[in-house]
Amino acid sequence: MSDSTAEGIADLPPSAKLVYKVLEYNGPLTQKGIVKESMLSARTVRYALERLEEIDVVDEDVYFADARQNLYEITDEPTPEAEEAQAIGDD
């Protein structure tokens, strides 16, 4: 986890931190799966996912087994080479 990601997550409510950890430990899940694993209400999970998406740490994809649902997963962290290239470009 990069420093900027850690800082962004630190400012989130506890429910969003829990949802992040559930996704970190279990991999991609649907909202129903997150509700089951976290034991939070569906409304709380929706709010937590919105907050995580705002800071770009969670991606939302189509769940092919049931297109009515979405699959949520933690975004891929940039490689050190990509971070270095971005730092050079920012100078």
DSSP file (Angstrom, degrees, kcal/mol; ACC not computed):
  #  RESIDUE AA STRUCTURE BP1 BP2  ACC     N-H-->O    O-->H-N    N-H-->O    O-->H-N    TCO  KAPPA ALPHA  PHI   PSI    X-CA   Y-CA   Z-CA
    1    1 A M              0   0    0      0, 0.0     2,-0.0     0, 0.0    76,-0.0   0.000 360.0 360.0 360.0 129.4    0.0    0.0    0.0
    2    2 A S     >  -     0   0    0      1,-0.1     4,-2.4     4,-0.0     5,-0.2  -0.300 360.0-110.7 -75.5 163.6    1.4    3.4   -1.0
    3    3 A D  H  > S+     0   0    0      1,-0.2     4,-2.4     2,-0.2     5,-0.2   0.890 118.2  51.7 -61.7 -40.9    1.7    6.3    1.4
    4    4 A S  H  > S+     0   0    0      2,-0.2     4,-2.1     1,-0.2    -1,-0.2   0.870 110.1  49.5 -66.5 -35.4   -1.0    8.3   -0.3
    5    5 A T  H  > S+     0   0    0      2,-0.2     4,-2.3     1,-0.2    -2,-0.2   0.922 111.2  49.2 -66.8 -43.9   -3.4    5.3   -0.2
    6    6 A A  H  X S+     0   0    0     -4,-2.4     4,-2.0     1,-0.2    -2,-0.2   0.897 111.6  49.1 -62.4 -40.9   -2.7    4.8    3.5
    7    7 A E  H  X S+     0   0    0     -4,-2.4     4,-0.9     2,-0.2    -1,-0.2   0.906 111.2  49.9 -65.3 -41.6   -3.3    8.5    4.2
    8    8 A G  H  < S+     0   0    0     -4,-2.1     3,-0.4     1,-0.2    -2,-0.2   0.889 112.6  46.5 -64.5 -39.5   -6.5    8.4    2.2
    9    9 A I  H >< S+     0   0    0     -4,-2.3     3,-1.7     1,-0.2    -1,-0.2   0.846 103.3  63.5 -71.6 -34.3   -7.8    5.4    4.1
   10   10 A A  H 3< S+     0   0    0     -4,-2.0    -1,-0.2     1,-0.3    -2,-0.2   0.793 100.7  53.1 -60.9 -28.2   -6.8    6.8    7.5
   11   11 A D  T 3< S+     0   0    0     -4,-0.9    -1,-0.3    -3,-0.4    -2,-0.2   0.471  92.6  97.2 -86.4  -2.2   -9.3    9.6    7.0
   12   12 A L  S <  S-     0   0    0     -3,-1.7    36,-0.0    -4,-0.2    -3,-0.0  -0.427  83.6 -95.3 -86.2 160.1  -12.2    7.3    6.2
   13   13 A P    >>  -     0   0    0      0, 0.0     4,-1.8     0, 0.0     3,-0.7  -0.304  41.1-103.7 -67.5 159.8  -14.9    6.1    8.7
   14   14 A P  H 3> S+     0   0    0      0, 0.0     4,-2.4     0, 0.0     5,-0.2   0.834 119.5  59.0 -55.3 -35.8  -14.4    2.7   10.4
   15   15 A S  H 3> S+     0   0    0      1,-0.2     4,-2.4     2,-0.2     5,-0.2   0.902 105.7  48.2 -63.1 -39.8  -16.9    1.0    8.2
   16   16 A A  H <> S+     0   0    0     -3,-0.7     4,-2.3     2,-0.2    -1,-0.2   0.881 110.7  51.4 -67.7 -37.6  -14.9    1.9    5.1
   17   17 A K  H  X S+     0   0    0     -4,-1.8     4,-2.3     2,-0.2    -2,-0.2   0.904 110.4  49.3 -64.1 -40.7  -11.7    0.7    6.7
   18   18 A L  H  X S+     0   0    0     -4,-2.4     4,-2.5     2,-0.2    -2,-0.2   0.925 110.2  49.7 -64.5 -44.6  -13.4   -2.6    7.5
   19   19 A V  H  X S+     0   0    0     -4,-2.4     4,-2.3     1,-0.2    -2,-0.2   0.904 110.2  51.8 -60.8 -41.4  -14.7   -3.0    4.0
   20   20 A Y  H  X S+     0   0    0     -4,-2.3     4,-2.4     1,-0.2    -1,-0.2   0.930 111.1  47.0 -59.8 -46.2  -11.2   -2.3    2.6
   21   21 A K  H  X S+     0   0    0     -4,-2.3     4,-2.5     2,-0.2     5,-0.2   0.882 109.2  53.9 -65.6 -38.2   -9.7   -5.0    4.9
   22   22 A V  H  X S+     0   0    0     -4,-2.5     4,-2.6     1,-0.2     5,-0.3   0.930 112.4  44.2 -60.7 -44.9  -12.4   -7.5    3.9
   23   23 A L  H  X S+     0   0    0     -4,-2.3     4,-1.9     1,-0.2    -2,-0.2   0.871 111.9  53.9 -67.3 -35.6  -11.6   -7.0    0.3
   24   24 A E  H  < S+     0   0    0     -4,-2.4    -2,-0.2    -5,-0.2    -1,-0.2   0.907 117.2  36.1 -64.5 -41.6   -7.8   -7.1    1.1
   25   25 A Y  H  < S+     0   0    0     -4,-2.5    -2,-0.2    -5,-0.1    -1,-0.2   0.852 128.5  32.1 -80.4 -36.3   -8.2  -10.5    2.8
   26   26 A N  H  < S-     0   0    0     -4,-2.6    -3,-0.2     1,-0.3    -2,-0.2   0.583  96.4-137.7-102.1 -11.8  -10.8  -12.1    0.6
   27   27 A G     <  +     0   0    0     -4,-1.9    -1,-0.3    -5,-0.3    -2,-0.1  -0.421  62.9   3.2  82.3-165.3  -10.2  -10.7   -2.8
   28   28 A P  S    S+     0   0    0      0, 0.0     2,-0.3     0, 0.0    45,-0.2  -0.267  73.7 169.3 -59.5 134.6  -12.9   -9.5   -5.1
   29   29 A L  E     -A   72   0A   0     43,-2.2    43,-3.3     3,-0.0     2,-0.1  -0.961  32.4-118.9-141.7 157.7  -16.5   -9.7   -3.7
   30   30 A T  E  >  -A   71   0A   0     -2,-0.3     4,-2.3    41,-0.2     5,-0.2  -0.400  42.9 -99.4 -83.0 172.2  -20.0   -8.6   -4.5
   31   31 A Q  H  > S+     0   0    0     39,-0.5     4,-2.7     1,-0.2     5,-0.2   0.904 126.9  53.3 -59.7 -40.1  -21.8   -6.3   -2.1
   32   32 A K  H  > S+     0   0    0      1,-0.2     4,-2.4     2,-0.2    -1,-0.2   0.909 108.6  49.4 -61.1 -41.2  -23.7   -9.3   -0.7
   33   33 A G  H  > S+     0   0    0      2,-0.2     4,-2.5     1,-0.2    -1,-0.2   0.889 111.1  48.7 -64.7 -39.3  -20.4  -11.0   -0.1
   34   34 A I  H  X S+     0   0    0     -4,-2.3     4,-2.8     2,-0.2     6,-0.3   0.905 110.5  51.5 -66.9 -41.1  -19.0   -7.9    1.7
   35   35 A V  H  X S+     0   0    0     -4,-2.7     4,-1.8     1,-0.2     5,-0.4   0.928 112.7  46.3 -59.5 -45.3  -22.1   -7.7    3.8
   36   36 A K  H  < S+     0   0    0     -4,-2.4    -2,-0.2    -5,-0.2    -1,-0.2   0.925 117.6  41.4 -64.0 -46.2  -21.8  -11.4    4.8
   37   37 A E  H  < S+     0   0    0     -4,-2.5    -2,-0.2     1,-0.2    -1,-0.2   0.863 122.9  37.5 -72.7 -36.4  -18.1  -11.2    5.6
   38   38 A S  H  < S-     0   0    0     -4,-2.8    -1,-0.2    -5,-0.2    -2,-0.2   0.687  93.2-137.8 -90.1 -18.7  -18.1   -7.8    7.4
   39   39 A M     <  +     0   0    0     -4,-1.8     2,-0.2    -5,-0.3    -3,-0.1   0.763  58.7 134.8  61.2  27.3  -21.5   -8.3    9.2
   40   40 A L        -     0   0    0     -5,-0.4    -1,-0.2    -6,-0.3    -2,-0.1  -0.615  63.7 -94.0 -95.0 163.0  -22.3   -4.6    8.3
   41   41 A S     >  -     0   0    0     -2,-0.2     4,-2.2     1,-0.1     5,-0.2  -0.369  32.6-114.3 -72.4 159.1  -25.7   -3.6    7.0
   42   42 A A  H  > S+     0   0    0      1,-0.2     4,-2.4     2,-0.2     5,-0.2   0.887 117.4  52.9 -61.0 -39.9  -26.1   -3.3    3.2
   43   43 A R  H  > S+     0   0    0      1,-0.2     4,-2.2     2,-0.2    -1,-0.2   0.910 108.9  48.9 -63.4 -42.2  -26.6    0.4    3.4
   44   44 A T  H  > S+     0   0    0      1,-0.2     4,-2.6     2,-0.2    -1,-0.2   0.894 110.7  50.7 -64.7 -40.3  -23.4    0.8    5.4
   45   45 A V  H  X S+     0   0    0     -4,-2.2     4,-2.6     2,-0.2    -2,-0.2   0.907 109.0  51.4 -64.7 -42.1  -21.5   -1.3    2.9
   46   46 A R  H  X S+     0   0    0     -4,-2.4     4,-2.1     2,-0.2    -2,-0.2   0.929 112.3  46.4 -59.2 -45.3  -22.9    0.8    0.0
   47   47 A Y  H  X S+     0   0    0     -4,-2.2     4,-2.2     2,-0.2    -2,-0.2   0.917 112.3  50.2 -63.6 -44.0  -21.7    4.0    1.7
   48   48 A A  H  X S+     0   0    0     -4,-2.6     4,-2.3     1,-0.2    -2,-0.2   0.899 110.2  50.2 -61.9 -41.7  -18.3    2.6    2.5
   49   49 A L  H  X S+     0   0    0     -4,-2.6     4,-2.5     2,-0.2    -1,-0.2   0.890 108.4  53.0 -65.5 -38.8  -17.8    1.5   -1.1
   50   50 A E  H  X S+     0   0    0     -4,-2.1     4,-1.8     2,-0.2    -2,-0.2   0.928 110.7  47.3 -59.6 -44.5  -18.8    5.0   -2.3
   51   51 A R  H  X S+     0   0    0     -4,-2.2     4,-1.1     1,-0.2    -2,-0.2   0.898 112.6  48.8 -65.6 -40.1  -16.2    6.5    0.0
   52   52 A L  H  <>S+     0   0    0     -4,-2.3     5,-2.1     1,-0.2     6,-0.6   0.866 110.4  51.1 -67.5 -36.1  -13.5    4.0   -1.1
   53   53 A E  H ><5S+     0   0    0     -4,-2.5     3,-1.3     1,-0.2    -1,-0.2   0.841 101.9  62.4 -69.2 -32.7  -14.3    4.7   -4.8
   54   54 A E  H 3<5S+     0   0    0     -4,-1.8    -1,-0.2     1,-0.3    -2,-0.2   0.852 108.9  40.7 -60.7 -35.3  -14.0    8.4   -4.2
   55   55 A I  T 3<5S-     0   0    0     -4,-1.1    -1,-0.3    -3,-0.2    -2,-0.2   0.268 114.8-118.7 -99.1  12.5  -10.3    8.0   -3.3
   56   56 A D  T < 5S+     0   0    0     -3,-1.3    -3,-0.2     2,-0.1    -2,-0.1   0.852  79.0 119.1  58.4  43.5   -9.7    5.4   -6.0
   57   57 A V      < +     0   0    0     -5,-2.1    18,-2.1     1,-0.2     2,-0.4   0.489  68.1  53.6-109.6  -6.9   -8.8    2.5   -3.9
   58   58 A V  E     -B   74   0A   0     -6,-0.6     2,-0.4    16,-0.3    16,-0.2  -0.990  67.6-153.7-130.0 136.7  -11.6    0.2   -5.0
   59   59 A D  E     -B   73   0A   0     14,-3.4    14,-2.0    -2,-0.4     2,-0.5  -0.837   8.0-146.0-105.6 146.4  -12.7   -0.8   -8.6
   60   60 A E  E     +B   72   0A   0     -2,-0.4     2,-0.3    12,-0.2    12,-0.2  -0.962  25.2 170.3-113.0 123.9  -16.2   -1.8   -9.6
   61   61 A D  E     -B   71   0A   0     10,-2.9    10,-3.2    -2,-0.5     2,-0.3  -0.812  40.3 -87.6-126.4 167.4  -16.5   -4.4  -12.3
   62   62 A V  E     -B   70   0A   0     -2,-0.3     2,-0.9     8,-0.2     8,-0.2  -0.580  33.4-135.7 -74.9 136.1  -19.4   -6.5  -13.8
   63   63 A Y    >   -     0   0    0      6,-1.6     3,-1.2     3,-0.3     6,-0.4  -0.846  15.8-162.0 -93.3 105.4  -20.0   -9.7  -11.9
   64   64 A F  T 3  S+     0   0    0     -2,-0.9     3,-0.4     1,-0.3    -1,-0.2   0.730  84.1  62.6 -67.7 -24.2  -20.5  -12.1  -14.9
   65   65 A A  T 3  S+     0   0    0      1,-0.3    -1,-0.3    -3,-0.1     2,-0.2   0.806 126.5  11.2 -69.4 -27.6  -22.2  -14.8  -12.8
   66   66 A D    X   -     0   0    0     -3,-1.2     3,-2.5     3,-0.1    -3,-0.3  -0.757  68.6-161.9-151.7  98.6  -25.1  -12.4  -12.1
   67   67 A A  T 3  S+     0   0    0     -3,-0.4    -4,-0.1     1,-0.3    -3,-0.1   0.595  86.4  71.6 -63.8 -10.6  -25.0   -9.2  -14.2
   68   68 A R  T 3  S+     0   0    0     -5,-0.1    -1,-0.3    -6,-0.1     2,-0.2   0.673  97.1  60.8 -75.3 -16.2  -27.4   -7.5  -11.7
   69   69 A Q  S <  S-     0   0    0     -3,-2.5    -6,-1.6    -6,-0.4     2,-0.3  -0.679  75.7-135.8-109.8 162.8  -24.5   -7.3   -9.2
   70   70 A N  E     - B   0  62A   0     -2,-0.2   -39,-0.5    -8,-0.2     2,-0.5  -0.856  12.0-133.9-114.8 154.2  -21.1   -5.7   -9.3
   71   71 A L  E     -AB  30  61A   0    -10,-3.2   -10,-2.9    -2,-0.3     2,-0.4  -0.927  19.9-157.9-108.4 129.2  -17.8   -7.1   -8.2
   72   72 A Y  E     +AB  29  60A   0    -43,-3.3   -43,-2.2    -2,-0.5     2,-0.3  -0.886  18.0 163.0-111.7 137.4  -15.6   -4.9   -6.0
   73   73 A E  E     - B   0  59A   0    -14,-2.0   -14,-3.4    -2,-0.4     2,-0.2  -0.985  43.4 -93.0-148.2 157.1  -11.8   -5.3   -5.7
   74   74 A I  E     - B   0  58A   0     -2,-0.3   -16,-0.3   -16,-0.2     3,-0.1  -0.484  51.3-107.6 -69.4 137.5   -8.9   -3.2   -4.4
   75   75 A T        -     0   0    0    -18,-2.1     2,-0.2    -2,-0.2    -1,-0.1  -0.288  38.4 -96.7 -65.0 150.9   -7.2   -1.3   -7.2
   76   76 A D        -     0   0    0      1,-0.1    -1,-0.1    -3,-0.1     3,-0.1  -0.493  39.3-125.1 -67.4 133.6   -3.9   -2.5   -8.4
   77   77 A E        -     0   0    0     -2,-0.2    -1,-0.1     1,-0.1   -20,-0.0  -0.596  31.3-102.7 -79.9 143.1   -1.1   -0.5   -6.8
   78   78 A P        -     0   0    0      0, 0.0    -1,-0.1     0, 0.0     0, 0.0  -0.321  36.7-111.8 -64.8 146.5    1.3    1.1   -9.1
   79   79 A T     >  -     0   0    0      1,-0.1     4,-2.2    -3,-0.1     5,-0.2  -0.349  28.1-109.1 -70.8 158.6    4.7   -0.6   -9.6
   80   80 A P  H  > S+     0   0    0      0, 0.0     4,-2.4     0, 0.0     5,-0.2   0.854 121.0  55.5 -57.4 -33.9    7.8    1.2   -8.2
   81   81 A E  H  > S+     0   0    0      2,-0.2     4,-2.4     1,-0.2     5,-0.2   0.908 107.8  47.6 -65.7 -41.1    8.8    1.9  -11.8
   82   82 A A  H  > S+     0   0    0      2,-0.2     4,-2.1     1,-0.2    -1,-0.2   0.891 112.2  49.4 -67.0 -39.4    5.5    3.6  -12.6
   83   83 A E  H  X S+     0   0    0     -4,-2.2     4,-2.3     2,-0.2    -2,-0.2   0.903 111.8  49.2 -64.7 -40.8    5.7    5.7   -9.4
   84   84 A E  H  X S+     0   0    0     -4,-2.4     4,-2.2     2,-0.2    -2,-0.2   0.914 110.5  49.9 -65.1 -42.9    9.3    6.7  -10.3
   85   85 A A  H  X S+     0   0    0     -4,-2.4     4,-2.1     1,-0.2    -1,-0.2   0.887 111.4  49.3 -63.3 -38.7    8.3    7.7  -13.8
   86   86 A Q  H  X S+     0   0    0     -4,-2.1     4,-1.6     2,-0.2    -1,-0.2   0.899 109.5  51.7 -67.2 -39.8    5.4    9.8  -12.5
   87   87 A A  H  X S+     0   0    0     -4,-2.3     4,-0.8     1,-0.2    -2,-0.2   0.885 110.3  48.8 -63.1 -38.6    7.7   11.5  -10.0
   88   88 A I  H >< S+     0   0    0     -4,-2.2     3,-0.6     1,-0.2    -1,-0.2   0.898 110.9  50.7 -67.0 -40.0   10.1   12.3  -12.8
   89   89 A G  H 3< S+     0   0    0     -4,-2.1    -1,-0.2     1,-0.2    -2,-0.2   0.785 105.8  56.6 -68.6 -26.9    7.2   13.7  -14.9
   90   90 A D  H 3<        0   0    0     -4,-1.6    -1,-0.2     1,-0.2    -2,-0.2   0.702 360.0 360.0 -77.2 -19.2    6.1   15.9  -12.0
   91   91 A D    <<        0   0    0     -4,-0.8    -1,-0.2    -3,-0.6    -2,-0.1   0.486 360.0 360.0 -71.3 360.0    9.4   17.6  -11.7
